[in-house]
Amino acid sequence: MKNDILFQESIQRNTHKITKVAVAKGDGIGPEIMSATLDILKAAGANIEPEFIDLGEQVYLSGNTAGISNDSWDVINRNKLILKAPVTTPQGKGYKSLNVTLRKSLGLYANVRPVSSLHPFVKTHFPNMDVVIIRENEEDLYAGIEHQQTQDVVQCLKLITRPGCERIIRYAFEYAKAYGRKKVTCMVKDNIMKLTDGLFHQVFKEISLEYPNIKAESQIIDIGSAKLAANPENYDVIVTSNLYGDIISDIAAEIAGSVGLAGSANIGTNVAMFEAIHGSAPDIAGKQIANPSGLINAAVLMLAHIGQLKIADNIKNALLTTIEEGYHTPDIYQSETSKKKVSTQEFAKEVISRLGNTPKHLVVSKLTQGSGEMRTFEYKRKKANKVLVGVDAFIDWSGSDPKEIGDALSKINAYNLKLKMITNRGVKVYPNGLKETYCTDHWRCRFVGLDAKIKKTIPSYSAIDQEQVIALLSKLHSGGFDVIKTENLYEFDGKRGFSLGQGE
Ligand code: NAD
């Protein structure tokens, strides 16, 4: 495994170097919480230099449907680091989501969301929760490849790649090592999706061996999310694919009571972006009552990312101390427990006055207890022996009796390529299906080489070639079958690269 990965370089971390940051003040409460956050960064001696960029509502309304100007792209490309306040996407005129544009254009493959409880200052049932969710951000069902194939059936392609898995899983282990975390939990559903989630799990097992000092565990996503919701204190770092990560990061933030207080990082190979997880809150904009904690937490993540761990810990601990001592913006103010209701800027001043303090009740931030080093790796593809052994032809057919289509297809012989089985919605219906199985108009018909044998329950396949597939398609077409797509069946290094039908 190690040979596949070429160790590239450690991320340059120089705590004394001034790092330029593209700063977007955002819309709604954005300018207020950004001003509060920048005051704190300055007072804490963060070695950063903000360079302001224009993006969001005004840029959209000027006719730029992407919501970001060319000048802003130049600053981002130069600085490679973005601190972004929330923006407002105007509704209903085909404006593209700026976050999706930034994430996709900049290749921000990892979404990192630390969630910790602030009990009893922010209501939660889980006083000791301190979890970091690391979500793959580019692949999975979010690739947006969807098709309607028949009148009854639509599909969405779930794409999981080895380089994508290696990158996010390595990121999770490197993150744990860099910031002194002890355990990484992988969440997948590989009991069902044996190839896609199976790959994610397999790569997790391989990479975990390279980090013997970090505990590695795997859970099935359904029971894993239930356990996370019931006992979040048992989790440390969680790594998962895009859709599962989207769901569990919201569950985690919700049960911590901190949806309005969490920050997140979007990490790419060259660029990283940091922001609060909440939106631009237009309902309270301009009133100086917004809580800047989410953006302050995002700034803490940014400082850690560029290696300014001490300053990050200092700001985070001052923030926790301020909350612990009862200085609260209206969203978390409780008359029985809070000491003073403060404005956005007053809150920032309270945080600044507590720089150097550590909280007495809340979990102290100790980013410095890790190595602080995050290495990056380059993917090296190993050459596999790929052999074509069959083809799945998907046919749109409005009949209802599998025997009828099965018997007709069995008569087709394309240079020894013969029908092996038919499934409908993944369940085998021919030969020997059950009459109870409901059938739609979407029939997956598997053709394999004639000399393929069935050894007990494990089929053994023989190599075929593309000419046979083309001949089959031609015969299906002339036989009046409406083929809506095909999927080639391959073996890679002798291992089956496709799933069996349920009941096959
Ligand atoms: P929102 O998060 O802006 O607001 C939801 C509720 O939470 C509101 O009542 C708001 O007042 C409150 N709230 C949010 N942040 C707060 C804070 N820091 N302090 C105190 N209260 C806070 O969600 P929404 O209303 O659905 O969205 C408003 C706008 O934000 C929309 O245009 C949406 O597209 C945009 N948005 C942007 C981002 C982003 O830029 N990353 C993320 C989500 C939503």
Residues whose N, C-alpha, C, O or C-beta is under 5 A from the ligand:
A	BS01	NAD	A85 P86 V87 T88 T89 G260 A276 I277 H278 G279 S280 A281 P282 D283 I284 I289 A290 N291 D331
